[in-house]
Amino acid sequence: MKNNVVNKVLLFTVMIICSICLTNCASHPKKYFFYCNQQNPNIINTHIPKVLFDMGYEIKNDDATPNSFTATKRIISRNFSKGIEIEYVQMRINFMYDTTQSFLTQQYVKEFKGKKKISVLNDEQLKKFEPDANLFLEKMLFYCNPEFKGR
């Protein structure tokens, strides 16, 4: 009986260690950091959607996370007899006004019948879509400058 309890505790401990290792080893999207903490949030909320639209992205304000945007760029749509499959790249931009760094991440999304599969960009996709992140960061040098007050 005592041996059985020890085996269960040992198995439970091994399972916890494995889940921690898997969580830490899972791939995470690359983060791109920029400074925007001295800019007025109203300026960002007014001008950034147009910047992203001009880059070919559809924009949504992320209501769950304040001061953030979700921008999507459709890669391909396929119509199958069982439903429509859509693939797109998504940039999530988080503006931090109370800390020193804002950031953006990019991810690949494949949607079929309303179910989304989100993954980190592979090397080929990163090569193709990382210039979008770099262009956005370059534009943030202008829009996040506290001297910029709008046009």
N, C-alpha and C positions, 0 to 999 in steps of 0.2 A: 504494500500500500504506500509506504513512504517512498519507495523507489519510483512508483507511478507518478507521484506528485512532483518529484525532482525532475522526471522526464518532461512533464508538462511545462514546468517553469523554464527548463532549458530550451524546449521547443519555442515557447513564447518569446524568450530572450533572443533567440536566433531570428525569429520572424521580425521582431522590432529592428534589429540591426540590419537585416536585409532591406526592409522598407526604407530606412534612413539612407542607406547606401544608394538605393535606386532613385530616391528623390533627389539626392545631391548630385547624382551622375546624369540625371536627365538634362537634355540640352535646353538651353535658355536662349531667347532671342538676344541678339547683339543690341546693346544700348548705346545710343549716341547722345552725348551730353552737350548742353549749351547754357549760357547764362542769360536769364531774362528777368531776374528778380528786382531790377530797378524800373521796369516798365509798368505802366498803368494797365491793369487787366482789361479795361474797356478798349484800349487801343488794340490789344491782342485779339480780343473777341470780335472786333470790327474788321480787322485787316487780314488775319490769318486764314479764314475760310476762302477768301479770294486768292490768296497765294497758293493754297492747295488746289483750288479749282483750276487755276492757270497751269498747274503742273499735271493736270489730267486726272485728278482725284475727286471722288464724291465725298462730301464732308458731312459728319454728324457730330453734334455736341454730345459728349458722353455724360448723360444726366447722373449716372451712378457715381462718377468721379468728377468733382468740380474742377474747373480750369483745365479740361482736357478735350481733345478732339480725336475722333476716329475717322481716318481717311482711307478710302478703298479705291483701288485701280483694278478694273476688270481685265483679266488676262484672256479668258476664253469662256464661251458659253456653248454647251452642246445640248441638243434636244434629243433625248432618247424616248423610246416608247414607254418606259417606266417613269420618266420625269426629266426635269432639266438639271443639268450639272453645270455649276458655275465655279470657276477658279479665279481667285483674285489675290492681290497683294494688299496688305492692310498696314497702315502706319498708325500707331497710337502715340499721340503727342501729349505729354503732361507738362503743363506750365506750373512751376513752383515759384510763388512770389514771396514765400516766407523763408525759403532756404536758398542756397547758392546755385544749385543746378537744376535746370529743367532737362527733360530727356524725351527721346522718341525711340520706339522699337518698331521693327518691321516683322511681319509674319505672313506665311502663306496659308490661305484658307481655301478649302475645297468644300463646296456645298452641294448636297444632293437631297432632294425632297425635304428641304428645310433643316436637314441635319448638317452641322458644320464639323469639319475635321481641320483643326488648326495645328500647324507645325512650324518649326523654325525654317528659315530659308536655307536651301541647300547651296552648295558652292556655285552652281550654275545660276540659280535665281539671285543669289547675293551679287554676283558679278553684273547681272542685268539691272537689279533694282537698287543697289547701294548708291548709285549716282543720284537717285531721287532723294535719299536721305542727306547726302552731302550737299545737294543744291538747296534743300530746305534749311540746313544749318547755315549755309552761306547767306540766305535771305534773312535769317534770324539776326545776323550781325547788324543789319539795317533796322529791322522792325523792333528789336529788343534794345536798341540804343535809347537811353532815357531822353535824349534830345529829340528823338522822333515823336512828334505830337499829332501825326495824321496829315493828310494832304488837304 
